[in-house]
Amino acid sequence: MSTEPPAPRPAAPPQPAKPAKGAAAAAAGKTVKAPDAGRRSERSRRATLDAALALLGEVGYNKLTIEAIAARAGVGKQTIYRWWPSKAAVLLDASLALAGEPDAEGGWAGLPDTGDLAADLKLVLRATVDEFNDERYEAPARALTAVGATDPELGARFTERLLEPQLALYEDRLRTAREAGQLARDTDLRLTVEMLLGPLTYRWLLRTAPLTHAFTDALVDRVLGGVAGGTTAGVGKVTA
């Protein structure tokens, strides 16, 4: 029996590194799509806005934090701060998304114009009452109203981005009615809008009485009775 040691086995040749999936696809002549950063960012943005609204309804504005929003949305806290300076700014964009941006699909397209100004205003103000009585809209609106009263910069952005575009729609509808002779020629359009919306907002904000369709119907009749040359026909009595 031989006592010589066995010959050493040759080392295995080094294995080539596996190409990355993208490289393999490129070698095969296939087009590789890069990740869509814009789509990913929009998903994160949408998730953040939805999380802010959900948490606001659950814990209230005072207990709402950027950290909690980030955790609920599944994004990093720094991602939120990259887009918004504060939780109030997040809520402002969330409210805009909820209402629909002007000129966007599902956004503010204008007040109805059936030729009957009173009926059109009552329809819109009834819908406004329904929104104010809906927690999804009420909670962020109250929070932004309160914060805007003490934060002039945010209050100005709230007015510019959310309130003014909506007020302009009322003015446009009243202007059409004035041109059609349904309102006095010297009617102050902005003042009339504020006469319509001021009492509604006051009752909602201070909870002085229930916010109802009957209230806004009577409000429309009272205001139009004054700006239409003093005509009182059809003016209803406030019953709620």
MARMI-57031 format. One line per field, with one value per residue: z negated, x negated, y negated of N, C-alpha, C in turn; residue in three letters. Coordinates in Angstrom, 2 decimals, always signed. Layout:
N
n_pz = (Z; ...) .
n_px = (X; ...) .
n_py = (Y; ...) .
ca_pz = (Z; ...) .
ca_px = (X; ...) .
ca_py = (Y; ...) .
c_pz = (Z; ...) .
c_px = (X; ...) .
c_py = (Y; ...) .
r = (ALA; ...) .
end
This chain:
240
n_pz = (+0.00; +0.86; -0.68; +0.00; -0.14; +0.94; +4.10; +4.23; +4.64; +7.42; +7.06; +7.02; +9.79; +9.65; +9.18; +11.44; +10.66; +10.11; +12.43; +11.81; +11.67; +13.36; +15.03; +16.22; +17.62; +19.35; +20.81; +22.12; +23.89; +23.02; +21.96; +19.09; +16.56; +14.62; +11.10; +10.33; +9.02; +8.65; +8.52; +6.24; +4.34; +4.46; +3.49; +0.86; +0.00; +0.20; -1.62; -3.95; -4.23; -4.49; -6.85; -8.67; -8.76; -9.70; -12.23; -13.46; -13.84; -15.70; -17.96; -18.29; -17.74; -19.50; -20.54; -18.33; -16.48; -14.54; -14.57; -15.12; -12.86; -10.88; -11.62; -11.28; -8.57; -7.51; -6.75; -6.88; -9.51; -8.75; -6.08; -6.07; -7.20; -5.16; -3.30; -4.64; -7.08; -9.56; -11.67; -11.29; -8.72; -7.30; -7.75; -6.42; -3.71; -3.64; -4.02; -1.69; +0.17; -0.57; +0.01; +2.68; +5.13; +6.73; +10.16; +10.54; +11.23; +9.97; +8.37; +7.44; +9.37; +9.78; +8.84; +9.10; +11.84; +12.48; +13.22; +11.22; +8.62; +5.81; +5.32; +6.23; +4.44; +2.03; +2.42; +2.51; -0.01; -1.71; -1.18; -2.23; -4.93; -5.45; -5.14; -7.20; -9.34; -9.17; -10.48; -9.21; -7.71; -9.53; -11.77; -10.77; -9.73; -11.96; -13.47; -11.80; -11.64; -14.29; -14.69; -12.70; -13.72; -15.55; -14.28; -12.02; -9.47; -8.68; -8.79; -6.70; -4.50; -4.67; -4.15; -1.55; +0.02; -0.49; -1.33; +0.23; +3.03; +2.93; +2.05; +4.25; +6.13; +5.25; +5.61; +8.41; +9.19; +8.10; +9.54; +12.11; +11.64; +11.00; +13.42; +14.87; +13.93; +11.56; +9.17; +7.43; +9.26; +7.99; +6.19; +3.76; +4.27; +2.76; +0.16; +0.03; +0.27; -2.17; -3.89; -3.51; -4.22; -6.63; -8.99; -8.95; -9.35; -11.86; -13.51; -13.27; -14.19; -16.84; -17.90; -18.53; -17.94; -16.44; -13.26; -10.42; -7.47; -7.27; -8.51; -6.77; -4.44; -5.19; -5.66; -3.11; -1.90; -3.45; -2.99; -0.17; +0.08; -0.80; +0.91; +3.37; +3.98; +1.92; +2.00; +0.44; +0.90; +0.52; -1.52; -4.23; -7.60; -10.28; -11.48; -12.86) .
n_px = (-0.86; -0.57; -2.24; -2.31; -1.18; +2.08; +2.52; +2.85; +6.08; +7.13; +7.76; +11.08; +12.32; +12.83; +16.18; +18.18; +19.60; +23.09; +25.03; +26.70; +30.29; +31.17; +28.97; +28.85; +31.21; +30.68; +28.59; +29.96; +31.28; +33.55; +35.74; +35.28; +37.21; +36.87; +37.43; +40.40; +40.13; +41.72; +44.32; +44.08; +43.58; +45.99; +47.74; +46.80; +47.31; +50.11; +50.78; +49.87; +51.56; +54.05; +53.58; +53.24; +55.80; +57.32; +56.17; +56.64; +59.40; +59.46; +57.81; +57.86; +56.84; +54.92; +53.47; +52.44; +49.58; +46.57; +44.95; +46.78; +48.39; +46.53; +45.92; +48.42; +48.81; +46.72; +44.30; +41.16; +40.38; +38.85; +39.46; +42.01; +41.49; +40.00; +41.83; +43.84; +44.08; +45.28; +47.79; +50.19; +49.94; +49.92; +52.56; +53.91; +53.34; +54.49; +57.17; +57.65; +57.33; +59.46; +61.63; +61.20; +59.14; +59.19; +60.13; +59.30; +59.93; +63.02; +62.93; +63.68; +66.18; +67.93; +70.94; +74.30; +76.39; +79.43; +81.08; +82.73; +81.96; +82.30; +83.01; +80.71; +78.73; +79.74; +79.51; +76.71; +75.92; +77.25; +75.79; +73.38; +74.03; +74.39; +71.75; +70.44; +71.61; +70.53; +68.13; +65.69; +65.15; +65.63; +63.83; +61.08; +61.61; +62.39; +60.04; +58.15; +59.29; +59.06; +56.25; +55.43; +56.32; +54.43; +52.05; +50.85; +49.60; +50.29; +53.04; +53.43; +52.68; +54.61; +56.91; +56.30; +55.89; +58.00; +60.45; +60.88; +61.04; +63.49; +65.28; +65.14; +66.58; +69.20; +69.46; +69.26; +71.61; +73.55; +72.96; +73.74; +76.49; +77.02; +76.45; +78.51; +80.62; +81.77; +80.86; +80.30; +78.76; +76.67; +75.70; +73.49; +71.29; +69.38; +70.06; +72.65; +72.16; +70.82; +72.87; +74.49; +72.87; +71.70; +73.49; +74.04; +71.49; +70.92; +72.90; +72.16; +69.48; +69.55; +71.53; +74.13; +76.68; +78.53; +77.27; +78.99; +80.91; +83.23; +82.54; +80.57; +82.08; +83.97; +82.18; +81.15; +83.49; +83.97; +81.66; +81.63; +84.06; +83.43; +81.36; +82.51; +83.95; +85.70; +87.81; +90.00; +91.34; +91.77; +89.99; +88.86; +89.62; +87.34; +87.04; +85.48) .
n_py = (+1.19; -2.14; -4.85; -7.44; -10.82; -11.90; -13.50; -17.04; -18.53; -20.43; -23.93; -25.20; -26.99; -30.53; -31.66; -33.43; -36.61; -36.99; -38.72; -41.82; -42.20; -44.21; -44.54; -42.04; -42.06; -44.13; -43.04; -41.12; -42.59; -43.86; -46.50; -48.40; -49.72; -52.59; -53.19; -54.94; -57.87; -60.08; -59.04; -57.49; -59.49; -60.90; -58.97; -58.80; -61.39; -61.50; -59.50; -60.69; -62.94; -61.67; -60.26; -62.34; -63.51; -61.35; -60.86; -63.31; -63.24; -61.22; -61.86; -64.61; -68.07; -69.19; -67.02; -65.93; -64.97; -65.39; -63.16; -61.10; -61.24; -60.57; -57.93; -56.68; -57.07; -55.69; -56.81; -58.63; -60.94; -63.12; -63.24; -64.31; -66.85; -67.88; -68.61; -70.02; -72.65; -72.41; -70.80; -72.05; -73.08; -70.69; -69.90; -71.93; -71.41; -68.90; -69.54; -70.99; -68.95; -67.41; -69.04; -69.44; -70.68; -73.93; -74.05; -71.47; -67.98; -67.08; -69.25; -72.68; -73.81; -75.84; -77.65; -76.36; -77.34; -77.88; -79.81; -80.56; -82.29; -82.23; -79.53; -78.25; -79.22; -78.26; -75.52; -75.19; -76.20; -74.48; -72.15; -73.02; -73.20; -70.48; -69.61; -71.03; -69.77; -67.30; -65.22; -64.72; -66.99; -69.02; -68.84; -69.39; -71.95; -73.48; -73.30; -74.59; -77.11; -77.97; -77.89; -79.63; -82.03; -82.78; -82.53; -84.46; -84.09; -81.46; -81.78; -83.61; -82.05; -80.06; -81.55; -82.51; -80.17; -78.40; -79.67; -82.10; -81.23; -79.86; -81.84; -83.49; -82.07; -82.35; -85.12; -85.27; -83.97; -85.67; -87.96; -87.24; -87.08; -89.73; -91.00; -89.94; -91.32; -90.48; -91.32; -94.42; -97.09; -98.35; -96.55; -95.35; -92.91; -91.34; -92.07; -91.06; -88.32; -87.92; -88.56; -86.39; -84.16; -84.84; -84.78; -82.02; -80.88; -81.97; -80.80; -78.13; -78.13; -79.11; -77.59; -78.46; -77.71; -74.97; -73.97; -74.11; -73.11; -74.60; -76.97; -78.07; -78.33; -80.28; -82.32; -82.90; -83.88; -86.19; -87.76; -88.07; -89.32; -91.81; -92.78; -92.69; -94.91; -95.35; -93.61; -91.34; -89.04; -85.61; -85.36; -83.54; -82.50; -82.17; -79.03; -77.32) .
ca_pz = (+0.00; +0.97; -1.80; +0.48; -0.35; +2.21; +4.79; +3.89; +5.64; +7.94; +6.51; +7.93; +10.41; +9.07; +9.85; +11.83; +9.91; +10.85; +12.80; +11.22; +12.54; +14.41; +15.99; +16.98; +18.57; +20.39; +21.67; +22.96; +24.80; +22.48; +21.38; +17.65; +16.08; +13.33; +10.17; +10.53; +7.76; +8.53; +8.06; +4.85; +3.53; +4.38; +2.55; -0.49; -0.31; -0.01; -2.88; -5.04; -4.37; -5.02; -8.24; -9.48; -8.95; -10.55; -13.61; -13.99; -14.33; -16.82; -19.15; -18.38; -17.22; -20.52; -20.72; -17.03; -16.33; -13.29; -14.76; -14.99; -11.45; -10.13; -11.93; -10.66; -7.11; -7.09; -6.14; -7.86; -10.01; -7.93; -4.82; -6.30; -7.38; -3.88; -2.55; -5.46; -8.25; -10.82; -11.53; -10.75; -7.27; -6.79; -7.78; -5.38; -2.45; -3.76; -3.81; -0.27; +0.87; -0.90; +0.72; +4.11; +5.56; +7.85; +11.52; +10.62; +11.39; +8.71; +7.60; +7.43; +10.75; +9.83; +8.28; +10.14; +12.41; +13.10; +13.47; +9.96; +7.71; +4.45; +5.29; +6.38; +3.20; +0.99; +2.69; +2.13; -1.44; -2.35; -1.09; -3.17; -6.26; -5.56; -5.34; -8.55; -10.30; -8.91; -11.25; -8.33; -7.32; -10.67; -12.62; -10.23; -9.56; -13.28; -13.86; -11.01; -12.04; -15.58; -14.53; -11.87; -14.51; -16.31; -13.39; -10.86; -8.21; -8.30; -8.53; -5.36; -3.54; -4.77; -3.43; -0.14; +0.75; -0.70; -1.44; +1.33; +4.24; +2.74; +2.02; +5.62; +6.84; +4.87; +6.27; +9.83; +9.36; +7.82; +10.65; +13.19; +11.27; +11.11; +14.85; +15.36; +13.34; +10.39; +8.03; +7.72; +10.03; +7.11; +5.19; +3.43; +4.34; +1.64; -1.05; +0.07; -0.06; -3.60; -4.57; -3.41; -4.89; -7.98; -10.04; -8.94; -10.00; -13.27; -14.22; -13.30; -14.96; -18.26; -18.29; -19.19; -17.66; -15.43; -11.88; -9.69; -6.16; -7.46; -8.84; -5.58; -3.51; -5.66; -5.50; -1.71; -1.65; -4.11; -2.33; +1.18; -0.07; -0.98; +2.03; +4.60; +4.05; +0.83; +2.17; -0.67; +1.27; +0.40; -2.65; -5.24; -9.00; -10.82; -12.33; -13.55) .
ca_px = (+0.00; -1.42; -2.11; -2.42; +0.06; +2.83; +2.21; +3.82; +7.12; +7.02; +8.77; +12.21; +12.20; +13.76; +17.47; +18.49; +20.71; +24.35; +25.35; +27.93; +31.44; +31.20; +27.90; +29.23; +32.25; +30.06; +27.82; +30.91; +31.92; +34.83; +35.74; +35.49; +37.83; +36.40; +38.53; +41.08; +40.02; +42.87; +45.48; +43.83; +43.76; +47.42; +48.35; +46.42; +48.03; +51.51; +50.85; +49.67; +52.78; +55.10; +53.25; +53.49; +57.25; +57.79; +55.71; +57.32; +60.69; +59.29; +57.17; +58.00; +55.71; +53.88; +52.67; +51.90; +48.16; +45.94; +44.47; +47.91; +48.78; +45.52; +46.08; +49.66; +48.67; +45.63; +43.23; +40.26; +40.73; +38.16; +40.19; +43.11; +40.93; +39.49; +42.95; +44.68; +43.35; +45.99; +48.97; +51.27; +49.75; +50.39; +54.03; +54.40; +53.31; +55.47; +58.48; +57.73; +57.54; +60.81; +62.58; +60.93; +58.45; +59.83; +59.74; +58.89; +61.05; +63.73; +62.76; +64.75; +66.49; +68.84; +72.26; +75.29; +77.10; +80.67; +81.90; +83.41; +80.85; +82.61; +82.95; +79.32; +78.03; +80.22; +78.92; +75.30; +75.79; +77.65; +74.62; +72.39; +74.49; +74.08; +70.30; +70.12; +72.10; +69.79; +66.89; +64.51; +64.89; +65.73; +62.64; +59.98; +62.01; +62.31; +58.63; +57.48; +59.84; +58.47; +54.81; +55.29; +56.59; +53.23; +50.90; +51.23; +49.12; +51.13; +54.37; +53.44; +52.66; +55.92; +57.85; +55.95; +55.96; +59.23; +61.66; +61.07; +61.57; +64.90; +66.02; +65.19; +67.66; +70.45; +69.48; +69.53; +73.04; +74.31; +72.72; +74.63; +77.85; +77.12; +76.51; +79.82; +81.64; +82.36; +80.37; +80.16; +77.55; +75.59; +75.45; +72.09; +71.26; +68.66; +70.85; +73.78; +71.62; +70.55; +74.18; +74.99; +72.02; +71.32; +74.34; +73.87; +70.21; +71.05; +73.69; +71.37; +68.26; +69.85; +72.56; +75.21; +77.93; +78.29; +77.06; +79.98; +81.33; +84.25; +81.85; +79.94; +83.15; +84.48; +81.10; +81.15; +84.67; +83.79; +80.61; +82.08; +85.15; +82.84; +80.54; +83.29; +84.81; +86.66; +88.88; +90.04; +92.09; +91.05; +89.07; +89.36; +89.33; +86.36; +87.74; +84.54) .
ca_py = (+0.00; -3.34; -5.80; -8.82; -11.59; -12.12; -14.76; -18.09; -18.80; -21.80; -24.85; -25.46; -28.31; -31.51; -31.75; -34.81; -37.22; -37.03; -40.10; -42.36; -41.97; -45.22; -44.27; -40.85; -42.44; -44.94; -42.13; -40.39; -43.52; -44.31; -47.84; -48.38; -50.95; -53.09; -53.44; -56.22; -58.61; -60.97; -58.28; -57.11; -60.69; -61.22; -58.01; -59.20; -62.63; -61.16; -58.75; -61.65; -63.74; -60.79; -59.95; -63.54; -63.65; -60.26; -61.08; -64.49; -62.80; -60.29; -62.41; -66.05; -68.83; -69.42; -65.82; -65.50; -65.24; -64.97; -61.79; -60.19; -61.25; -59.80; -56.51; -56.19; -57.10; -54.82; -57.60; -59.20; -62.27; -64.12; -63.35; -65.27; -68.19; -68.35; -69.16; -70.91; -73.15; -72.18; -69.95; -72.89; -73.13; -69.40; -69.92; -72.82; -70.67; -67.82; -70.15; -71.29; -67.68; -66.95; -69.89; -69.43; -71.90; -74.62; -73.66; -70.07; -67.07; -66.95; -70.47; -73.68; -74.13; -76.98; -77.42; -76.06; -78.49; -77.42; -80.99; -80.87; -82.55; -81.77; -78.07; -77.85; -79.50; -77.34; -74.21; -75.20; -76.40; -73.21; -71.25; -73.53; -72.76; -69.05; -69.47; -71.51; -68.77; -66.06; -65.28; -64.73; -68.37; -69.93; -68.81; -70.20; -73.35; -74.13; -73.39; -75.61; -78.40; -78.33; -78.16; -80.82; -83.22; -83.14; -82.42; -85.28; -83.54; -80.33; -82.32; -84.20; -80.95; -79.42; -82.41; -82.59; -78.91; -77.65; -80.49; -83.04; -80.61; -79.54; -83.10; -84.00; -81.37; -83.03; -86.42; -85.05; -83.65; -86.90; -88.89; -86.81; -87.46; -91.19; -91.33; -89.51; -92.16; -89.86; -92.08; -95.84; -97.35; -98.79; -95.51; -95.04; -91.45; -90.74; -92.29; -90.13; -87.00; -87.88; -88.54; -85.02; -83.18; -85.28; -84.18; -80.56; -80.58; -82.34; -79.77; -76.89; -78.26; -79.33; -76.63; -79.19; -77.00; -73.93; -74.40; -73.33; -73.59; -75.63; -78.21; -78.66; -78.73; -81.57; -83.29; -83.29; -84.71; -87.48; -88.53; -88.44; -90.28; -93.13; -93.24; -92.66; -96.09; -95.40; -92.63; -90.39; -87.85; -84.33; -85.35; -82.62; -82.75; -81.24; -78.08; -76.45) .
c_pz = (+0.00; -0.19; -1.33; +0.27; +0.97; +2.81; +4.45; +5.04; +6.14; +7.36; +7.53; +8.52; +9.79; +9.89; +10.23; +11.01; +10.77; +11.19; +12.09; +12.21; +13.69; +15.47; +16.85; +18.03; +19.71; +21.36; +22.60; +23.92; +24.31; +21.88; +19.90; +17.22; +14.73; +12.42; +10.38; +9.20; +7.56; +8.00; +6.60; +3.92; +3.38; +3.45; +1.11; -0.92; -0.63; -1.32; -4.07; -5.29; -4.97; -6.49; -9.14; -9.76; -9.88; -12.00; -14.24; -14.56; -15.56; -18.09; -19.32; -17.98; -18.24; -20.69; -19.41; -16.92; -14.97; -13.40; -14.56; -13.54; -10.62; -10.36; -11.26; -9.14; -6.60; -6.36; -7.25; -8.28; -9.16; -6.57; -4.96; -6.43; -6.09; -3.06; -3.33; -6.70; -9.59; -10.58; -10.99; -9.23; -6.62; -6.71; -6.71; -4.04; -2.47; -3.51; -2.35; +0.54; +0.64; -0.12; +2.23; +4.51; +6.67; +9.18; +11.64; +10.78; +10.03; +7.85; +7.76; +8.86; +10.87; +9.24; +9.41; +10.62; +13.18; +13.53; +12.23; +8.89; +6.32; +4.34; +5.39; +5.08; +2.08; +1.18; +2.20; +0.62; -2.23; -2.32; -2.05; -4.59; -6.46; -5.80; -6.75; -9.62; -10.12; -9.61; -10.38; -7.93; -8.53; -11.46; -12.03; -10.07; -10.88; -13.70; -13.11; -11.34; -13.34; -15.43; -13.72; -12.63; -15.28; -15.48; -12.11; -9.52; -7.75; -8.00; -7.15; -4.30; -3.51; -3.98; -1.94; +0.62; +0.63; -0.65; -0.20; +2.61; +4.12; +2.72; +3.43; +6.42; +6.52; +5.58; +7.76; +10.07; +9.11; +8.95; +11.83; +12.91; +11.38; +12.56; +15.46; +14.76; +12.12; +9.09; +8.43; +8.38; +9.14; +6.00; +5.01; +3.32; +3.15; +0.34; -1.10; -0.27; -1.57; -4.42; -4.56; -4.29; -6.32; -9.08; -10.11; -9.68; -11.49; -14.06; -14.33; -14.26; -16.46; -18.79; -19.05; -18.99; -16.62; -14.03; -11.00; -8.30; -6.30; -7.74; -7.59; -4.54; -3.89; -5.48; -4.07; -1.41; -2.24; -3.35; -0.94; +1.11; -0.24; +0.25; +3.36; +4.67; +3.00; +0.97; +1.05; -0.33; +1.15; -0.73; -3.75; -6.65; -9.49; -11.79; -13.08; -13.87) .
c_px = (-0.89; -1.17; -2.25; -1.10; +0.75; +2.47; +3.27; +4.80; +6.99; +8.12; +9.86; +12.06; +13.20; +15.03; +17.75; +19.67; +21.96; +24.69; +26.63; +29.07; +31.48; +30.17; +28.25; +30.27; +31.65; +29.29; +28.73; +31.64; +33.26; +34.67; +36.08; +36.06; +37.25; +37.60; +39.10; +41.10; +41.21; +44.10; +45.32; +44.04; +45.22; +48.14; +48.04; +47.17; +49.48; +51.70; +50.71; +50.94; +53.91; +54.85; +53.54; +54.97; +57.79; +57.42; +56.38; +58.68; +60.59; +58.78; +57.35; +56.73; +54.58; +52.95; +52.09; +50.44; +47.66; +45.47; +45.60; +48.38; +47.83; +45.69; +47.31; +49.51; +47.60; +44.53; +42.33; +40.69; +40.09; +38.81; +41.31; +42.56; +40.34; +40.58; +43.76; +43.91; +44.00; +47.19; +50.15; +51.16; +50.18; +51.91; +54.60; +54.42; +54.31; +56.88; +58.69; +58.00; +58.95; +61.86; +62.42; +60.30; +59.24; +59.27; +59.24; +60.14; +61.72; +63.61; +63.93; +65.01; +67.39; +70.18; +73.24; +75.97; +78.31; +81.54; +82.67; +82.33; +81.11; +82.48; +81.51; +78.53; +78.46; +79.62; +77.48; +75.14; +76.27; +76.49; +73.52; +72.75; +74.15; +72.60; +69.91; +70.57; +71.43; +68.44; +65.65; +64.13; +64.79; +64.43; +61.48; +60.34; +61.93; +60.85; +57.92; +58.00; +59.20; +57.00; +54.61; +55.54; +55.36; +51.95; +51.23; +50.79; +49.99; +52.54; +54.48; +53.45; +54.00; +56.95; +57.58; +56.23; +57.32; +60.48; +61.90; +61.58; +63.06; +65.77; +66.18; +66.30; +69.01; +70.56; +69.82; +71.01; +73.91; +74.14; +73.62; +76.07; +78.03; +77.23; +77.85; +80.96; +82.31; +81.91; +80.26; +78.80; +76.37; +75.27; +73.95; +71.98; +70.56; +69.46; +72.03; +73.33; +71.40; +71.85; +74.78; +74.19; +71.66; +72.18; +74.20; +72.59; +70.27; +71.79; +72.90; +70.20; +68.55; +70.94; +73.70; +76.57; +77.62; +78.15; +77.94; +80.24; +82.35; +83.61; +81.26; +80.99; +83.69; +83.44; +81.05; +82.31; +84.50; +82.79; +81.08; +83.24; +84.64; +82.12; +81.29; +84.28; +85.89; +87.81; +88.84; +90.83; +91.23; +90.09; +89.66; +88.98; +88.33; +87.05; +86.80; +83.28) .
c_py = (-1.22; -4.26; -7.24; -9.56; -11.81; -13.45; -15.80; -18.31; -20.23; -22.67; -25.09; -26.85; -29.28; -31.60; -33.21; -35.32; -37.24; -38.47; -40.54; -42.17; -42.96; -44.95; -43.07; -41.22; -43.26; -44.07; -41.37; -41.31; -44.04; -45.70; -47.76; -49.73; -51.34; -53.30; -54.84; -56.98; -59.52; -60.25; -57.88; -58.31; -61.04; -60.25; -58.39; -60.45; -62.33; -60.42; -59.68; -62.46; -62.90; -60.48; -61.14; -63.71; -62.58; -60.48; -62.29; -64.10; -61.91; -60.96; -63.91; -66.77; -68.95; -68.22; -65.29; -65.90; -64.78; -63.53; -60.78; -60.10; -60.40; -58.31; -55.94; -56.11; -56.15; -55.55; -58.13; -60.59; -63.36; -64.29; -64.37; -66.68; -68.75; -69.03; -70.19; -71.38; -72.82; -71.27; -70.75; -72.99; -71.82; -69.40; -70.84; -72.10; -69.50; -68.35; -70.50; -70.03; -67.17; -67.73; -69.78; -70.74; -72.59; -74.15; -72.23; -69.21; -66.85; -68.20; -71.42; -74.14; -75.35; -76.61; -77.10; -77.34; -77.99; -78.59; -81.42; -81.04; -82.01; -80.25; -77.59; -78.07; -78.56; -75.95; -74.15; -75.34; -75.18; -72.22; -71.70; -73.13; -71.29; -68.82; -69.90; -70.53; -67.41; -66.16; -65.33; -66.15; -69.29; -70.00; -69.62; -71.66; -74.10; -74.31; -74.51; -77.01; -78.88; -78.70; -79.44; -82.11; -83.69; -83.07; -83.19; -84.68; -82.38; -80.81; -82.92; -83.12; -80.23; -80.22; -82.39; -81.30; -78.21; -78.53; -81.36; -82.38; -80.26; -80.80; -83.67; -83.33; -81.99; -84.38; -86.27; -84.78; -84.89; -87.92; -88.54; -87.23; -88.98; -91.62; -90.95; -90.33; -91.57; -90.51; -93.54; -96.10; -97.75; -97.78; -95.28; -93.52; -90.82; -90.92; -91.31; -88.72; -86.89; -87.91; -87.14; -84.05; -83.56; -84.66; -82.66; -80.17; -80.87; -81.26; -78.47; -77.01; -78.35; -78.39; -77.32; -78.53; -75.93; -74.53; -73.51; -73.91; -74.70; -76.99; -78.86; -79.07; -80.10; -82.67; -83.79; -84.23; -86.11; -88.34; -88.99; -89.42; -91.69; -93.64; -93.22; -93.81; -96.13; -94.44; -91.61; -89.14; -86.61; -84.28; -84.50; -83.05; -81.72; -80.32; -77.16; -77.22) .
r = (MET; SER; THR; GLU; PRO; PRO; ALA; PRO; ARG; PRO; ALA; ALA; PRO; PRO; GLN; PRO; ALA; LYS; PRO; ALA; LYS; GLY; ALA; ALA; ALA; ALA; ALA; ALA; GLY; LYS; THR; VAL; LYS; ALA; PRO; ASP; ALA; GLY; ARG; ARG; SER; GLU; ARG; SER; ARG; ARG; ALA; THR; LEU; ASP; ALA; ALA; LEU; ALA; LEU; LEU; GLY; GLU; VAL; GLY; TYR; ASN; LYS; LEU; THR; ILE; GLU; ALA; ILE; ALA; ALA; ARG; ALA; GLY; VAL; GLY; LYS; GLN; THR; ILE; TYR; ARG; TRP; TRP; PRO; SER; LYS; ALA; ALA; VAL; LEU; LEU; ASP; ALA; SER; LEU; ALA; LEU; ALA; GLY; GLU; PRO; ASP; ALA; GLU; GLY; GLY; TRP; ALA; GLY; LEU; PRO; ASP; THR; GLY; ASP; LEU; ALA; ALA; ASP; LEU; LYS; LEU; VAL; LEU; ARG; ALA; THR; VAL; ASP; GLU; PHE; ASN; ASP; GLU; ARG; TYR; GLU; ALA; PRO; ALA; ARG; ALA; LEU; THR; ALA; VAL; GLY; ALA; THR; ASP; PRO; GLU; LEU; GLY; ALA; ARG; PHE; THR; GLU; ARG; LEU; LEU; GLU; PRO; GLN; LEU; ALA; LEU; TYR; GLU; ASP; ARG; LEU; ARG; THR; ALA; ARG; GLU; ALA; GLY; GLN; LEU; ALA; ARG; ASP; THR; ASP; LEU; ARG; LEU; THR; VAL; GLU; MET; LEU; LEU; GLY; PRO; LEU; THR; TYR; ARG; TRP; LEU; LEU; ARG; THR; ALA; PRO; LEU; THR; HIS; ALA; PHE; THR; ASP; ALA; LEU; VAL; ASP; ARG; VAL; LEU; GLY; GLY; VAL; ALA; GLY; GLY; THR; THR; ALA; GLY; VAL; GLY; LYS; VAL; THR; ALA) .
end
